[in-house]
Amino acid sequence: KQWLLRSSSGEEFYGRYCVMATGTLSSVNQPKFAGLDKYQGDWYVTGRWPHDGVDFSGKNVGIIGTGSSAVQAIPVIAKEAKHLTVFQRTANYSIPAKNRPLGSNEVDDIKKRYAEIRKEARESRAGIASMKPGSNSAMSVSEIERHNEYQRRWDEGGTGFTAAYSDIGTDDTANFTAAEFVRDKIRETVNNSVTAELLAPTNTIGCKRLCADTDYYETYNRVNVTLLDVNVDPIKGLVKEGVQTENNVYEFDIVIFAIGFDAMTGALLSMNIKGKEGLQLRDIWSDGPQSYLGLSMAGFPNLFTITGPGSPSVLSNMMTSIEQHVEWIRDCLSYMEAGGFREIEPKPSAEERWMSHVEEIAANTLRYTCNSWYVGANIPGKKRIFMPYAGGIPPYREKCDQVAASGYDGFNIS
Ligand SMILES: Cc1cc2nc3c(=O)[nH]c(=O)nc-3n(C[C@H](O)[C@H](O)[C@H](O)COP(=O)(O)OP(=O)(O)OC[C@H]3O[C@@H](n4cnc5c(N)ncnc54)[C@H](O)[C@@H]3O)c2cc1C
């Protein structure tokens, strides 16, 4: 028994094992706006950016979306374009990225400590060595102390901001203090108070993926940037000249769609994967993805997924999680070959238990409560289910190691 891979040109490849390293954020959410075919300007999708760049100079540009990609694209485009109009549906929290060139001493120091840094990353909750999570509850410290800690993390930059206290991700009151700090920063930064309020998110901080930016909020002080709220004036579609909303037509030379990805399952489901007895992954996952450890699915023997749904994946530094999966799969294949086995497949009961555990862990976090791509809410019709494992890398790694050490508990091997 082998896997058969058939390419679109009809070429066929056979292999006893198949490893899906197809990415969690590789399947772009293609724009499906009415009238796109009638629009006469140029348009681009951030997730499929032309490798030779886009010239915005002297152009009227519209950008739809204010997630991670837009937050990073907007300041850069605004510097070049004649005018940039931003269509916002949901305001997002963004922390200064503080990207900068590294000094040669820093580079030398990091290179000397590679092994130590990688070990720290492997043992940390999110797979990031430099992220130092606070162990106190946000409400257990004074308001001044809390403010100073948020300020310190804001100055340091990066998404470690929400790791300041142990309960920002689980307790509404703690979360509010971090959210309000960022909202105050937005109000301080953005000169126009109406624009500032529009940019100030009202949802839970860290519920959607936290953004990191360079001068995102500052960009709204430029005279060539306009922010529009599509909740007030929804987009109807595109017309010959540009974007049509309920009340207006906005003329653009270029429209950019920064509307995200069909995360975690998009690439896998686009491949028409058929398992035992013609089982279609698309059918099995119609009620949301099911997987044992995010590594393997019942009904699909000898098929492995790197950073699949049910593993820490997008809630961690991906390199750390990818390496852990690659090493686990390598060891599994060595075990199979050494033992003369031909087939490995998770037991449906083990898969069910694991997915219930994934759900239970997620349900204890605030991330579970909002519409984000973690739950597939950005893709119309996608079943709402919290896809990544929210328990952190160390307990997940321990579980994977235990499974391997026990001779692959939860799997049928023959
Ligand atoms: C804008 C953006 C920012 C990100 N920032 C970070 C970050 O700061 N830190 C972090 O850890 N992660 C980040 N990520 C997540 C990122 O996806 C991973 O870090 C990393 O790219 C994952 O590597 P991968 O090899 O698993 O997947 P990818 O790099 O996505 O590679 C998947 C490959 O599979 C190919 N593929 C997919 N389907 C098929 C098919 N049917 N046939 C043939 N080939 C196929 C794709 O073309 C691609 O080459 C970011 C992602 C995006 C989109």
Ligand as a Chemical Component Dictionary entry (heavy atoms), coordinates in Angstrom:
data_LIG
# 
_chem_comp.id                   LIG 
_chem_comp.type                 NON-POLYMER 
_chem_comp.pdbx_formal_charge   0 
_chem_comp.three_letter_code    LIG 
# 
loop_
_chem_comp_atom.comp_id 
_chem_comp_atom.atom_id 
_chem_comp_atom.alt_atom_id 
_chem_comp_atom.type_symbol 
_chem_comp_atom.charge 
_chem_comp_atom.model_Cartn_x 
_chem_comp_atom.model_Cartn_y 
_chem_comp_atom.model_Cartn_z 
_chem_comp_atom.pdbx_ordinal 
LIG C1  C1  C 0 2.564  37.337 6.775  1  
LIG C2  C2  C 0 3.016  36.193 7.649  2  
LIG C3  C3  C 0 3.833  36.425 8.732  3  
LIG C4  C4  C 0 4.267  35.380 9.530  4  
LIG N1  N1  N 0 5.087  35.647 10.596 5  
LIG C5  C5  C 0 5.521  34.646 11.367 6  
LIG C6  C6  C 0 6.407  34.879 12.468 7  
LIG O1  O1  O 0 6.774  36.005 12.749 8  
LIG N2  N2  N 0 6.817  33.825 13.214 9  
LIG C7  C7  C 0 6.436  32.559 12.928 10 
LIG O2  O2  O 0 6.865  31.643 13.612 11 
LIG N3  N3  N 0 5.603  32.308 11.900 12 
LIG C8  C8  C 0 5.146  33.302 11.121 13 
LIG N4  N4  N 0 4.303  33.038 10.076 14 
LIG C9  C9  C 0 3.835  31.698 9.894  15 
LIG C10 C10 C 0 4.591  31.036 8.751  16 
LIG O3  O3  O 0 3.599  30.422 8.017  17 
LIG C11 C11 C 0 5.638  30.058 9.244  18 
LIG O4  O4  O 0 6.546  30.626 10.107 19 
LIG C12 C12 C 0 6.447  29.363 8.156  20 
LIG O5  O5  O 0 6.358  29.942 6.898  21 
LIG C13 C13 C 0 5.893  27.989 8.102  22 
LIG O6  O6  O 0 6.721  27.207 7.314  23 
LIG P1  P1  P 0 6.112  25.970 6.577  24 
LIG O7  O7  O 0 7.224  25.365 5.798  25 
LIG O8  O8  O 0 5.358  25.099 7.524  26 
LIG O9  O9  O 0 4.992  26.572 5.608  27 
LIG P2  P2  P 0 5.139  27.587 4.408  28 
LIG O10 O10 O 0 6.324  28.455 4.543  29 
LIG O11 O11 O 0 3.800  28.221 4.267  30 
LIG O12 O12 O 0 5.415  26.613 3.186  31 
LIG C14 C14 C 0 4.432  25.751 2.681  32 
LIG C15 C15 C 0 4.835  25.388 1.280  33 
LIG O13 O13 O 0 3.955  24.390 0.781  34 
LIG C16 C16 C 0 3.582  24.732 -0.532 35 
LIG N5  N5  N 0 2.293  24.113 -0.853 36 
LIG C17 C17 C 0 1.094  24.291 -0.240 37 
LIG N6  N6  N 0 0.158  23.554 -0.853 38 
LIG C18 C18 C 0 0.776  22.891 -1.863 39 
LIG C19 C19 C 0 0.342  21.979 -2.866 40 
LIG N7  N7  N 0 -0.922 21.590 -2.967 41 
LIG N8  N8  N 0 1.240  21.511 -3.742 42 
LIG C20 C20 C 0 2.532  21.885 -3.670 43 
LIG N9  N9  N 0 3.009  22.756 -2.751 44 
LIG C21 C21 C 0 2.138  23.242 -1.868 45 
LIG C22 C22 C 0 3.518  26.249 -0.508 46 
LIG O14 O14 O 0 3.596  26.769 -1.804 47 
LIG C23 C23 C 0 4.745  26.580 0.325  48 
LIG O15 O15 O 0 5.898  26.616 -0.452 49 
LIG C24 C24 C 0 3.866  34.070 9.243  50 
LIG C25 C25 C 0 3.044  33.831 8.142  51 
LIG C26 C26 C 0 2.619  34.883 7.359  52 
LIG C27 C27 C 0 1.739  34.594 6.182  53 
# 
loop_
_chem_comp_bond.comp_id 
_chem_comp_bond.atom_id_1 
_chem_comp_bond.atom_id_2 
_chem_comp_bond.value_order 
_chem_comp_bond.pdbx_ordinal 
LIG C1  C2  SING 1  
LIG C2  C3  SING 2  
LIG C2  C26 DOUB 3  
LIG C3  C4  DOUB 4  
LIG C4  N1  SING 5  
LIG C4  C24 SING 6  
LIG N1  C5  DOUB 7  
LIG C5  C6  SING 8  
LIG C5  C8  SING 9  
LIG C6  O1  DOUB 10 
LIG C6  N2  SING 11 
LIG N2  C7  SING 12 
LIG C7  O2  DOUB 13 
LIG C7  N3  SING 14 
LIG N3  C8  DOUB 15 
LIG C8  N4  SING 16 
LIG N4  C9  SING 17 
LIG N4  C24 SING 18 
LIG C9  C10 SING 19 
LIG C10 O3  SING 20 
LIG C10 C11 SING 21 
LIG C11 O4  SING 22 
LIG C11 C12 SING 23 
LIG C12 O5  SING 24 
LIG C12 C13 SING 25 
LIG C13 O6  SING 26 
LIG O6  P1  SING 27 
LIG P1  O7  DOUB 28 
LIG P1  O8  SING 29 
LIG P1  O9  SING 30 
LIG O9  P2  SING 31 
LIG P2  O10 DOUB 32 
LIG P2  O11 SING 33 
LIG P2  O12 SING 34 
LIG O12 C14 SING 35 
LIG C14 C15 SING 36 
LIG C15 O13 SING 37 
LIG C15 C23 SING 38 
LIG O13 C16 SING 39 
LIG C16 N5  SING 40 
LIG C16 C22 SING 41 
LIG N5  C17 SING 42 
LIG N5  C21 SING 43 
LIG C17 N6  DOUB 44 
LIG N6  C18 SING 45 
LIG C18 C19 SING 46 
LIG C18 C21 DOUB 47 
LIG C19 N7  SING 48 
LIG C19 N8  DOUB 49 
LIG N8  C20 SING 50 
LIG C20 N9  DOUB 51 
LIG N9  C21 SING 52 
LIG C22 O14 SING 53 
LIG C22 C23 SING 54 
LIG C23 O15 SING 55 
LIG C24 C25 DOUB 56 
LIG C25 C26 SING 57 
LIG C26 C27 SING 58 
# 
